[in-house]
């Protein structure tokens, strides 16, 4: 199954290069260069994983993570940064980020994390579906 990924970064060249490398690996990739575009993309489409730059103008990566999780708590977010700090990594994980990586990200490692994100999302969706079916059956008295 093809992984659907949203890349969010303010650097156009980085977005272009990383998205091309991911497409070569069979992923469906959308990009957003601003926080406004990213929020719209999250509201309009489903993604298996979001790869988010920590240092963004306007809304930084931590604020963007909060906005994404508020809208879609099940989304799996991997944060990337060129200036990694232990504090930022810990805060991101507490806020629900799946992982935290330094730039330049090793594409094989990132690909593996995206595959894990897709599997985790599928498991969460399956659990929600099971819960809904149980609720329906219980309400019907079956």
DOVEXGU-473989 format. One record per atom (N, C-alpha, C, O): chain; atom name; x, y, z. Coordinates in nm, 3 decimals. Each point is the difference from the previous one (the first is absolute). Example, Ala and Ser with C-alpha at 12.3 -4.5 7.8 and 13.67 -1.06 7.14 Angstrom:
2
   unit   site        px        py        pz
      A      N     1.319    -0.569     0.780
      A     CA    -0.089     0.119     0.000
      A      C     0.090     0.120     0.000
      A      O     0.104    -0.002     0.066
      A      N    -0.139     0.107    -0.138
      A     CA     0.082     0.119     0.006
      A      C    -0.077     0.109     0.073
      A      O     0.051     0.111     0.017
// end
This chain:
142
   unit   site        px        py        pz
      A      N     0.084    -0.119     0.000
      A     CA    -0.084     0.119     0.000
      A      C     0.089     0.125     0.000
      A      O     0.096     0.009     0.077
      A      N    -0.129     0.085    -0.161
      A     CA     0.077     0.123    -0.013
      A      C    -0.021     0.090     0.121
      A      O    -0.113     0.021     0.045
      A      N     0.222     0.030     0.007
      A     CA    -0.008     0.093     0.112
      A      C    -0.030     0.139    -0.053
      A      O     0.061     0.044    -0.098
      A      N    -0.155     0.024     0.162
      A     CA    -0.032     0.138    -0.038
      A      C     0.057     0.093     0.106
      A      O    -0.033    -0.010     0.118
      A      N     0.121     0.101    -0.164
      A     CA     0.078     0.083     0.092
      A      C    -0.018     0.147    -0.034
      A      O    -0.007     0.038    -0.117
      A      N     0.000     0.044     0.222
      A     CA     0.002     0.145    -0.015
      A      C     0.132     0.050     0.056
      A      O     0.031    -0.021     0.118
      A      N     0.049     0.088    -0.203
      A     CA     0.125     0.062     0.043
      A      C    -0.025     0.148     0.024
      A      O    -0.054     0.069    -0.086
      A      N     0.092    -0.021     0.203
      A     CA    -0.019     0.141     0.035
      A      C     0.136     0.060     0.033
      A      O     0.064    -0.039     0.098
      A      N    -0.020     0.134    -0.181
      A     CA     0.129     0.066     0.021
      A      C    -0.003     0.131    -0.077
      A      O    -0.059     0.007    -0.107
      A      N     0.124     0.097     0.161
      A     CA     0.001     0.129    -0.068
      A      C     0.108     0.010    -0.108
      A      O     0.002     0.097    -0.075
      A      N     0.086    -0.195     0.066
      A     CA     0.108     0.001    -0.100
      A      C    -0.045    -0.075    -0.126
      A      O    -0.012    -0.122     0.002
      A      N    -0.012     0.196    -0.110
      A     CA    -0.051    -0.058    -0.124
      A      C     0.092    -0.108    -0.057
      A      O    -0.047    -0.106    -0.043
      A      N     0.176     0.132     0.043
      A     CA     0.095    -0.097    -0.056
      A      C     0.001    -0.130     0.080
      A      O     0.005    -0.109    -0.057
      A      N    -0.011     0.121     0.189
      A     CA    -0.005    -0.118     0.086
      A      C    -0.126    -0.081    -0.029
      A      O     0.006    -0.122    -0.013
      A      N    -0.122     0.191     0.004
      A     CA    -0.125    -0.068    -0.029
      A      C     0.007    -0.074    -0.133
      A      O    -0.042    -0.115    -0.011
      A      N     0.094     0.182    -0.089
      A     CA     0.009    -0.059    -0.134
      A      C     0.089    -0.125     0.001
      A      O    -0.038    -0.104    -0.054
      A      N     0.155     0.115     0.115
      A     CA     0.093    -0.112     0.004
      A      C    -0.054    -0.119     0.079
      A      O     0.004    -0.113    -0.047
      A      N    -0.055     0.139     0.166
      A     CA    -0.049    -0.109     0.084
      A      C    -0.124    -0.064    -0.061
      A      O    -0.013    -0.122     0.001
      A      N    -0.078     0.202    -0.054
      A     CA    -0.122    -0.058    -0.057
      A      C     0.035    -0.087    -0.121
      A      O    -0.062    -0.105    -0.020
      A      N     0.159     0.146    -0.060
      A     CA     0.041    -0.082    -0.115
      A      C     0.060    -0.132     0.047
      A      O    -0.030    -0.105    -0.057
      A      N     0.114     0.110     0.158
      A     CA     0.060    -0.123     0.052
      A      C    -0.105    -0.094     0.057
      A      O     0.013    -0.122    -0.010
      A      N    -0.117     0.178     0.070
      A     CA    -0.107    -0.083     0.056
      A      C    -0.088    -0.058    -0.112
      A      O    -0.043    -0.115     0.008
      A      N     0.017     0.193    -0.110
      A     CA    -0.080    -0.050    -0.114
      A      C     0.071    -0.115    -0.069
      A      O    -0.064    -0.097    -0.042
      A      N     0.196     0.106     0.030
      A     CA     0.078    -0.108    -0.059
      A      C    -0.018    -0.129     0.080
      A      O     0.010    -0.109    -0.056
      A      N    -0.036     0.121     0.185
      A     CA    -0.023    -0.116     0.086
      A      C    -0.148    -0.041     0.003
      A      O    -0.040    -0.083     0.083
      A      N    -0.039     0.139    -0.172
      A     CA    -0.139    -0.043    -0.015
      A      C    -0.101     0.069     0.090
      A      O    -0.113    -0.045     0.011
      A      N     0.152     0.154     0.052
      A     CA    -0.094     0.071     0.088
      A      C    -0.075     0.107    -0.078
      A      O     0.051     0.056    -0.097
      A      N    -0.173    -0.029     0.142
      A     CA    -0.078     0.113    -0.052
      A      C     0.031     0.117     0.093
      A      O    -0.024    -0.007     0.120
      A      N     0.076     0.116    -0.177
      A     CA     0.048     0.111     0.082
      A      C    -0.066     0.131    -0.039
      A      O    -0.004     0.037    -0.117
      A      N    -0.047     0.034     0.216
      A     CA    -0.046     0.138    -0.015
      A      C     0.092     0.087     0.084
      A      O     0.060    -0.047     0.097
      A      N    -0.049     0.174    -0.134
      A     CA     0.087     0.090     0.075
      A      C    -0.075     0.127     0.039
      A      O    -0.098     0.039    -0.063
      A      N     0.147     0.023     0.169
      A     CA    -0.051     0.130     0.044
      A      C     0.120     0.081     0.047
      A      O     0.084    -0.048     0.077
      A      N    -0.077     0.172    -0.125
      A     CA     0.113     0.086     0.035
      A      C    -0.035     0.101     0.108
      A      O     0.089     0.065     0.055
      A      N    -0.218    -0.051    -0.024
      A     CA    -0.043     0.093     0.105
      A      C    -0.092    -0.073     0.098
      A      O    -0.058    -0.103    -0.033
      A      N     0.047     0.159     0.152
      A     CA    -0.089    -0.061     0.099
      A      C    -0.145     0.004    -0.046
      A      O    -0.076    -0.093     0.027
      A      N     0.037     0.200    -0.097
      A     CA    -0.138     0.010    -0.050
      A      C    -0.030    -0.111    -0.099
      A      O    -0.105    -0.064     0.007
      A      N     0.198     0.040    -0.101
      A     CA    -0.018    -0.108    -0.098
      A      C    -0.002    -0.136     0.068
      A      O    -0.076    -0.089    -0.040
      A      N     0.158     0.073     0.142
      A     CA     0.006    -0.127     0.072
      A      C    -0.132    -0.029     0.072
      A      O    -0.051    -0.111    -0.007
      A      N    -0.003     0.211     0.075
      A     CA    -0.128    -0.018     0.071
      A      C    -0.110    -0.035    -0.100
      A      O    -0.081    -0.089     0.027
      A      N     0.077     0.157    -0.140
      A     CA    -0.100    -0.031    -0.103
      A      C     0.016    -0.143    -0.049
      A      O    -0.099    -0.072    -0.015
      A      N     0.222     0.030    -0.011
      A     CA     0.025    -0.135    -0.050
      A      C    -0.046    -0.105     0.101
      A      O    -0.058    -0.102    -0.038
      A      N     0.083     0.126     0.166
      A     CA    -0.039    -0.094     0.105
      A      C    -0.153    -0.009     0.009
      A      O    -0.054    -0.108     0.022
      A      N    -0.014     0.220    -0.040
      A     CA    -0.146     0.001     0.008
      A      C    -0.065    -0.063    -0.123
      A      O    -0.109    -0.057     0.010
      A      N     0.175     0.066    -0.126
      A     CA    -0.060    -0.045    -0.125
      A      C     0.029    -0.145    -0.037
      A      O    -0.078    -0.062    -0.072
      A      N     0.189     0.007     0.120
      A     CA     0.039    -0.134    -0.044
      A      C     0.045    -0.086     0.118
      A      O     0.032     0.051     0.107
      A      N    -0.030    -0.182    -0.131
      A     CA     0.051    -0.096     0.098
      A      C     0.145    -0.033    -0.033
      A      O     0.036    -0.013    -0.117
      A      N     0.046     0.000     0.218
      A     CA     0.141    -0.034    -0.018
      A      C     0.038    -0.111     0.096
      A      O    -0.055    -0.012     0.110
      A      N     0.149    -0.070    -0.155
      A     CA     0.054    -0.104     0.088
      A      C     0.104     0.059     0.094
      A      O     0.015    -0.046     0.114
      A      N     0.056     0.148    -0.162
      A     CA     0.103     0.062     0.081
      A      C     0.021     0.145    -0.045
      A      O    -0.022     0.035    -0.116
      A      N     0.064     0.046     0.211
      A     CA     0.037     0.138    -0.029
      A      C     0.145     0.017     0.045
      A      O     0.036    -0.035     0.112
      A      N     0.046     0.089    -0.202
      A     CA     0.139     0.030     0.033
      A      C     0.007     0.152     0.009
      A      O    -0.021     0.070    -0.098
      A      N     0.051    -0.021     0.218
      A     CA    -0.014     0.142     0.033
      A      C     0.132     0.060     0.046
      A      O     0.066    -0.054     0.089
      A      N    -0.028     0.166    -0.150
      A     CA     0.120     0.073     0.042
      A      C    -0.030     0.072     0.132
      A      O    -0.106     0.060     0.016
      A      N     0.199    -0.066     0.076
      A     CA    -0.018     0.066     0.129
      A      C     0.013     0.151    -0.010
      A      O    -0.072     0.074     0.068
      A      N     0.163    -0.026    -0.153
      A     CA     0.024     0.144    -0.014
      A      C    -0.074     0.055    -0.121
      A      O     0.050    -0.007    -0.113
      A      N    -0.168     0.062     0.135
      A     CA    -0.080     0.059    -0.107
      A      C    -0.030     0.145     0.037
      A      O    -0.017     0.032     0.118
      A      N     0.011     0.057    -0.217
      A     CA    -0.040     0.137     0.030
      A      C    -0.150     0.004     0.034
      A      O    -0.076    -0.086    -0.046
      A      N     0.036     0.182     0.123
      A     CA    -0.141     0.008     0.039
      A      C    -0.027    -0.101     0.109
      A      O     0.036     0.022     0.116
      A      N    -0.100    -0.132    -0.151
      A     CA    -0.032    -0.106     0.095
      A      C     0.115    -0.100     0.000
      A      O     0.025    -0.066    -0.102
      A      N     0.047     0.052     0.215
      A     CA     0.112    -0.094     0.001
      A      C    -0.051    -0.145     0.005
      A      O    -0.120    -0.025     0.009
      A      N     0.213    -0.068    -0.016
      A     CA    -0.037    -0.141    -0.005
      A      C    -0.078    -0.049     0.120
      A      O    -0.091    -0.082    -0.015
      A      N     0.124     0.130     0.134
      A     CA    -0.072    -0.041     0.121
      A      C    -0.144     0.052    -0.007
      A      O    -0.094    -0.074     0.030
      A      N     0.076     0.200    -0.069
      A     CA    -0.135     0.056    -0.013
      A      C    -0.079    -0.074    -0.109
      A      O    -0.119    -0.027     0.016
      A      N     0.188    -0.004    -0.127
      A     CA    -0.065    -0.073    -0.109
      A      C    -0.040    -0.140     0.047
      A      O    -0.109    -0.048    -0.034
      A      N     0.195    -0.018     0.110
      A     CA    -0.033    -0.132     0.055
      A      C    -0.126     0.007     0.085
      A      O    -0.089    -0.084    -0.012
      A      N     0.081     0.186     0.097
      A     CA    -0.120     0.018     0.083
      A      C    -0.125     0.019    -0.086
      A      O    -0.104    -0.059     0.027
      A      N     0.115     0.141    -0.133
      A     CA    -0.114     0.026    -0.089
      A      C    -0.041    -0.127    -0.073
      A      O    -0.119    -0.027    -0.015
      A      N     0.216    -0.050    -0.031
      A     CA    -0.030    -0.125    -0.071
      A      C    -0.069    -0.098     0.094
      A      O    -0.102    -0.059    -0.036
      A      N     0.157     0.040     0.154
      A     CA    -0.056    -0.096     0.096
      A      C    -0.139     0.042     0.048
      A      O    -0.083    -0.085     0.031
      A      N     0.058     0.217    -0.025
      A     CA    -0.133     0.048     0.039
      A      C    -0.104    -0.037    -0.106
      A      O    -0.114    -0.033     0.032
      A      N     0.155     0.038    -0.159
      A     CA    -0.092    -0.030    -0.109
      A      C    -0.011    -0.150    -0.028
      A      O    -0.109    -0.052    -0.023
      A      N     0.223    -0.015     0.027
      A     CA     0.006    -0.143    -0.033
      A      C     0.094    -0.071     0.097
      A      O     0.118    -0.019    -0.031
      A      N    -0.168    -0.020     0.147
      A     CA     0.086    -0.060     0.102
      A      C     0.070    -0.129    -0.043
      A      O     0.105    -0.034     0.054
      A      N    -0.163    -0.037    -0.150
      A     CA     0.059    -0.127    -0.043
      A      C     0.114     0.017    -0.099
      A      O     0.071    -0.097    -0.029
      A      N    -0.052     0.217    -0.024
      A     CA     0.107     0.020    -0.098
      A      C     0.136    -0.024     0.063
      A      O     0.027     0.042     0.113
      A      N     0.058    -0.110    -0.187
      A     CA     0.135    -0.031     0.047
      A      C     0.096     0.106    -0.053
      A      O     0.014     0.016    -0.121
      A      N     0.051     0.055     0.211
      A     CA     0.086     0.112    -0.037
      A      C     0.145    -0.032     0.036
      A      O     0.031    -0.041     0.112
      A      N     0.057     0.060    -0.211
      A     CA     0.144    -0.015     0.019
      A      C     0.060     0.139    -0.015
      A      O    -0.014     0.062    -0.106
      A      N     0.081    -0.013     0.209
      A     CA     0.061     0.133    -0.005
      A      C     0.144    -0.010    -0.050
      A      O     0.075    -0.089     0.039
      A      N    -0.039     0.183    -0.127
      A     CA     0.137     0.012    -0.050
      A      C     0.054     0.136     0.041
      A      O    -0.073     0.099     0.001
      A      N     0.201    -0.095     0.033
      A     CA     0.058     0.129     0.033
      A      C     0.150     0.002    -0.029
      A      O     0.069    -0.102     0.010
      A      N    -0.022     0.219    -0.046
      A     CA     0.142     0.020    -0.020
      A      C     0.067     0.042     0.130
      A      O     0.122    -0.006     0.012
      A      N    -0.202     0.050     0.085
      A     CA     0.052     0.044     0.130
      A      C    -0.067    -0.079     0.112
      A      O    -0.078     0.055     0.078
      A      N     0.109    -0.181    -0.074
      A     CA    -0.065    -0.087     0.100
      A      C     0.045     0.034     0.141
      A      O     0.119     0.019     0.026
      A      N    -0.216    -0.012     0.063
      A     CA     0.031     0.013     0.142
      A      C    -0.078    -0.108     0.072
      A      O    -0.109    -0.039    -0.042
      A      N     0.165    -0.009     0.150
      A     CA    -0.065    -0.103     0.078
      A      C    -0.134     0.050     0.052
      A      O    -0.098    -0.075     0.002
      A      N     0.092     0.201     0.040
      A     CA    -0.124     0.057     0.053
      A      C    -0.111    -0.001    -0.106
      A      O    -0.113    -0.037     0.029
      A      N     0.147     0.078    -0.151
      A     CA    -0.100     0.003    -0.108
      A      C    -0.047    -0.141    -0.032
      A      O    -0.119    -0.022    -0.023
      A      N     0.210    -0.072     0.021
      A     CA    -0.037    -0.139    -0.026
      A      C    -0.093    -0.056     0.105
      A      O    -0.099    -0.066    -0.032
      A      N     0.130     0.094     0.157
      A     CA    -0.085    -0.047     0.110
      A      C    -0.137     0.065    -0.007
      A      O    -0.102    -0.067     0.014
      A      N     0.098     0.198    -0.036
      A     CA    -0.128     0.070    -0.012
      A      C    -0.083    -0.056    -0.115
      A      O    -0.121    -0.021     0.015
      A      N     0.184    -0.002    -0.129
      A     CA    -0.071    -0.054    -0.117
      A      C    -0.059    -0.137     0.030
      A      O    -0.114    -0.028    -0.037
      A      N     0.190    -0.057     0.102
      A     CA    -0.050    -0.134     0.032
      A      C    -0.116     0.008     0.101
      A      O    -0.096    -0.076    -0.011
      A      N     0.105     0.166     0.107
      A     CA    -0.110     0.017     0.096
      A      C    -0.127     0.047    -0.069
      A      O    -0.110    -0.034     0.041
      A      N     0.126     0.113    -0.147
      A     CA    -0.115     0.053    -0.073
      A      C    -0.056    -0.098    -0.103
      A      O    -0.098     0.030    -0.068
      A      N     0.161    -0.146     0.057
      A     CA    -0.055    -0.103    -0.088
      A      C     0.078    -0.027    -0.127
      A      O    -0.048    -0.075    -0.085
      A      N     0.166     0.134     0.069
      A     CA     0.080    -0.032    -0.117
      A      C     0.042    -0.146     0.008
      A      O     0.030    -0.051     0.108
      A      N    -0.027    -0.014    -0.222
      A     CA     0.041    -0.140    -0.004
      A      C     0.151    -0.012     0.012
      A      O     0.051    -0.094     0.063
      A      N     0.020     0.189    -0.123
      A     CA     0.146    -0.007     0.001
      A      C     0.060     0.138    -0.025
      A      O    -0.071     0.095    -0.034
      A      N     0.201    -0.086     0.051
      A     CA     0.073     0.126    -0.011
      A      C     0.134    -0.033    -0.065
      A      O     0.075    -0.082     0.053
      A      N    -0.044     0.145    -0.167
      A     CA     0.124    -0.030    -0.073
      A      C     0.074     0.128    -0.035
      A      O    -0.060     0.106    -0.015
      A      N     0.192    -0.118     0.004
      A     CA     0.082     0.114    -0.041
      A      C     0.015     0.004    -0.151
      A      O     0.005    -0.104    -0.065
      A      N     0.003     0.227     0.010
      A     CA     0.031     0.018    -0.141
      A      C     0.151    -0.006    -0.016
      A      O     0.070     0.042     0.092
      A      N    -0.018    -0.089    -0.198
      A     CA    -0.074    -0.065    -0.108
      A      C    -0.040    -0.141     0.042
      A      O     0.081    -0.077     0.052
      A      N    -0.206     0.044    -0.074
      A     CA    -0.053    -0.129     0.041
      A      C     0.049    -0.109    -0.095
      A      O     0.001     0.017    -0.121
      A      N     0.039    -0.129     0.180
      A     CA     0.034    -0.116    -0.081
      A      C    -0.129    -0.052    -0.062
      A      O    -0.094    -0.034     0.071
      A      N     0.090     0.029    -0.205
      A     CA    -0.125    -0.034    -0.069
      A      C    -0.049    -0.140     0.034
      A      O    -0.120    -0.023     0.009
      A      N     0.211    -0.071     0.010
      A     CA    -0.042    -0.136     0.035
      A      C    -0.062    -0.004     0.139
      A      O    -0.101    -0.067     0.022
      A      N     0.161     0.139     0.072
      A     CA    -0.055     0.007     0.135
      A      C    -0.136     0.071     0.000
      A      O    -0.094    -0.044     0.066
      A      N     0.085     0.153    -0.141
      A     CA    -0.126     0.073    -0.009
      A      C    -0.108    -0.086    -0.065
      A      O    -0.115    -0.002     0.045
      A      N     0.151    -0.069    -0.150
      A     CA    -0.096    -0.089    -0.069
      A      C    -0.052    -0.106     0.097
      A      O    -0.120    -0.029     0.001
      A      N     0.208    -0.028     0.079
      A     CA    -0.041    -0.101     0.097
      A      C    -0.095     0.059     0.103
      A      O    -0.099    -0.064     0.038
      A      N     0.127     0.185     0.008
      A     CA    -0.088     0.066     0.097
      A      C    -0.138     0.029    -0.061
      A      O    -0.101    -0.011     0.069
      A      N     0.098     0.047    -0.197
      A     CA    -0.126     0.026    -0.068
      A      C    -0.081    -0.129    -0.013
      A      O    -0.122     0.001     0.019
      A      N     0.188    -0.111    -0.049
      A     CA    -0.070    -0.128    -0.008
      A      C    -0.058    -0.039     0.137
      A      O    -0.112    -0.051     0.008
      A      N     0.188     0.077     0.097
      A     CA    -0.050    -0.027     0.136
      A      C    -0.119     0.091     0.032
      A      O    -0.096    -0.043     0.064
      A      N     0.103     0.167    -0.107
      A     CA    -0.110     0.095     0.022
      A      C    -0.126    -0.050    -0.069
      A      O    -0.109     0.006     0.057
      A      N     0.123    -0.054    -0.179
      A     CA    -0.116    -0.051    -0.074
      A      C    -0.061    -0.120     0.074
      A      O    -0.122    -0.009     0.014
      A      N     0.206    -0.082     0.033
      A     CA    -0.050    -0.117     0.073
      A      C    -0.071     0.042     0.129
      A      O    -0.105    -0.054     0.034
      A      N     0.162     0.151     0.037
      A     CA    -0.061     0.048     0.124
      A      C    -0.135     0.066    -0.028
      A      O    -0.097    -0.021     0.073
      A      N     0.091     0.101    -0.179
      A     CA    -0.126     0.066    -0.036
      A      C    -0.106    -0.104    -0.035
      A      O    -0.115     0.012     0.043
      A      N     0.153    -0.113    -0.120
      A     CA    -0.096    -0.104    -0.038
      A      C    -0.054    -0.073     0.123
      A      O    -0.118    -0.032     0.006
      A      N     0.204     0.007     0.091
      A     CA    -0.042    -0.065     0.124
      A      C    -0.098     0.088     0.077
      A      O    -0.100    -0.050     0.052
      A      N     0.128     0.180    -0.043
      A     CA    -0.090     0.092     0.069
      A      C    -0.137     0.007    -0.069
      A      O    -0.103     0.002     0.067
      A      N     0.104     0.003    -0.199
      A     CA    -0.126     0.004    -0.076
      A      C    -0.079    -0.129     0.023
      A      O    -0.122     0.004     0.017
      A      N     0.192    -0.117    -0.018
      A     CA    -0.066    -0.128     0.023
      A      C    -0.065    -0.005     0.138
      A      O    -0.113    -0.047     0.014
      A      N     0.184     0.094     0.088
      A     CA    -0.054     0.001     0.136
      A      C    -0.124     0.090     0.010
      A      O    -0.097    -0.035     0.067
      A      N     0.101     0.150    -0.133
      A     CA    -0.116     0.090     0.000
      A      C    -0.119    -0.067    -0.068
      A      O    -0.113     0.009     0.049
      A      N     0.138    -0.076    -0.159
      A     CA    -0.107    -0.069    -0.072
      A      C    -0.062    -0.109     0.085
      A      O    -0.122    -0.013     0.006
      A      N     0.206    -0.065     0.061
      A     CA    -0.049    -0.105     0.090
      A      C    -0.088     0.059     0.108
      A      O    -0.107    -0.053     0.031
      A      N     0.151     0.163     0.027
      A     CA    -0.075     0.065     0.106
      A      C    -0.136     0.049    -0.050
      A      O    -0.101    -0.015     0.069
      A      N     0.099     0.072    -0.189
      A     CA    -0.126     0.047    -0.058
      A      C    -0.096    -0.116    -0.024
      A      O    -0.119     0.012     0.028
      A      N     0.170    -0.124    -0.079
      A     CA    -0.084    -0.117    -0.027
      A      C    -0.057    -0.052     0.132
      A      O    -0.119    -0.033     0.006
      A      N     0.201     0.026     0.098
      A     CA    -0.048    -0.047     0.131
      A      C    -0.109     0.093     0.054
      A      O    -0.100    -0.046     0.055
      A      N     0.120     0.177    -0.071
      A     CA    -0.101     0.097     0.047
      A      C    -0.131    -0.017    -0.076
      A      O    -0.107     0.004     0.060
      A      N     0.116    -0.023    -0.189
      A     CA    -0.122    -0.019    -0.082
      A      C    -0.071    -0.127     0.040
      A      O    -0.122     0.001     0.018
      A      N     0.196    -0.111    -0.002
      A     CA    -0.061    -0.125     0.039
      A      C    -0.065     0.010     0.138
      A      O    -0.109    -0.052     0.022
      A      N     0.177     0.120     0.070
      A     CA    -0.055     0.016     0.136
      A      C    -0.126     0.086    -0.003
      A      O    -0.094    -0.027     0.074
      A      N     0.092     0.131    -0.157
      A     CA    -0.118     0.088    -0.004
      A      C    -0.120    -0.070    -0.064
      A      O    -0.114     0.035     0.029
      A      N     0.139    -0.132    -0.114
      A     CA    -0.108    -0.075    -0.065
      A      C    -0.044    -0.119     0.084
      A      O    -0.101    -0.064    -0.028
      A      N     0.179     0.035     0.132
      A     CA    -0.034    -0.113     0.087
      A      C     0.034    -0.133    -0.062
      A      O    -0.058    -0.102     0.037
      A      N     0.151     0.101    -0.131
      A     CA     0.038    -0.126    -0.066
      A      C     0.108    -0.072     0.075
      A      O     0.044    -0.107    -0.042
// end
